[in-house]
Amino acid sequence: APEADLTHLNPEVSFRDQLDIDSMDFLNFVIALHEALHIEIPETDYGKLSSLAGCATYVMAAQGGQKTS
């Protein structure tokens, strides 16, 4: 969502609700996250990445080698 004002994102609210993105946009986001951070993201974990807070928690755990469940 290139036109989105990311400075006003609520970390607890889903990206889809705030940025009006569809499932393909979200999939592209997950792929970009995987490529940028070199972390494996199984499809079963996609729901954990639905918000900024969820992404932060998931990435910190993935990079620290901790389980994200």
C-alpha positions in Angstrom: 0.0 0.0 0.0 2.4 2.7 -1.2 -0.1 5.5 -0.5 -0.6 4.4 3.2 0.5 6.6 6.0 2.6 4.1 8.0 3.3 6.6 10.8 -0.2 6.1 12.2 -0.3 2.3 12.2 -1.8 0.8 15.3 0.6 -2.1 16.2 -2.3 -4.2 17.5 -4.7 -3.9 14.5 -4.3 -6.1 11.5 -2.5 -4.7 8.4 -5.5 -5.8 6.3 -7.9 -3.6 8.3 -5.6 -0.6 8.4 -4.1 -0.7 4.9 -7.0 -2.2 3.0 -4.8 -4.9 1.4 -5.9 -8.1 -0.1 -4.6 -11.6 0.4 -2.1 -11.3 -2.5 -0.7 -8.1 -1.0 -0.3 -9.8 2.3 1.4 -12.8 0.6 3.8 -10.4 -1.1 4.5 -8.8 2.3 5.3 -12.2 3.8 7.6 -13.1 0.9 9.4 -9.7 1.2 9.8 -10.3 5.0 11.3 -13.8 4.3 13.7 -12.4 1.7 14.8 -9.4 3.7 15.4 -11.2 7.0 16.3 -14.6 5.7 13.8 -16.4 8.0 11.6 -19.3 7.1 7.9 -18.6 7.5 5.7 -21.6 7.2 2.2 -21.0 5.8 0.8 -22.1 9.1 2.4 -19.0 10.8 1.1 -16.4 8.4 -1.7 -15.5 10.9 1.0 -14.5 13.4 2.2 -11.8 11.0 -1.2 -10.1 10.6 -0.2 -7.0 12.7 2.9 -5.0 13.4 3.0 -6.3 17.0 2.6 -9.9 15.7 5.4 -9.4 13.2 7.8 -7.9 15.8 7.2 -10.8 18.1 7.5 -13.4 15.4 10.7 -12.0 13.9 12.4 -11.5 17.3 11.6 -15.2 18.1 12.7 -16.4 14.7 16.0 -14.6 14.8 16.6 -15.6 18.4 15.9 -19.2 17.7 12.9 -19.3 20.0 9.7 -21.1 19.3 6.9 -18.7 18.2 3.8 -20.7 19.3 
